[in-house]
Amino acid sequence: MFGTSMTYKRSRRKPDLFSLLLIVVTLGMSVTLAYQINVYYGGAPVPIARQGPAATGVGG
């Protein structure tokens, strides 16, 4: 009888902010790394100029 109360309150634990930050940072780094790997290995090769402009055409 002594332990029961009319107002029942659930004690909800607050999430640990440092753990939440680590999860977000890890997820962000994983997405970034996956994107870079996809761009480097999965995409079409980036066109590279074979010859630069003549020296007289550059500058002012």
N, C-alpha and C positions, 0 to 999 in steps of 0.2 A: 504494500500500500504506500509505503514511503517513496518508492522509486517512480510511481506513476504521476503524471502531471497532465493537466488539461491542455497545456500548450506543448505540443511535440515539435521539437526543433531538430532538424537534421544537421549534423555537423559536417559540412562540406569542406573538403580540403582545397585550399587555393593551389593552383598549379605553380610549380617552381619556375620563376621567371628565367633563371639561368638555363635550366634544362630546355625551356621553350625557345630561348635564343639559340642554343646549340642546335636544336632540331631545324630551326628556320635557316641558320647559316649553312648547315650541312646540306639541306635540300637545295638551297640556292647555288652552292658550289657544285653540286652534282648536276643540276640542270645546265649550268654554264659549261662545265666540262663536257657534258654530252653534246651540247650545241657545237662546241669547238671541234670535237672529234668528228661530228657529222659534216661540218663545213670542210675540214681538212681532208678527210678520207672519202666522204660520200658525194660531195658535189663535183661539178664539172671543173676542170682545171682553169685557173685564173689566167686570162690572156696576158702575156708579158710582151712589152715592146721589144722588137728585135734590134732596132736601131733608133737612137735618139735623134732629135732635130739637129740640123747643121749648126755649128757654132755661131755663124753670122745671124741666124734667126733667133738666137737666145740673147736676152739682155736688152738693154735700152740704150 
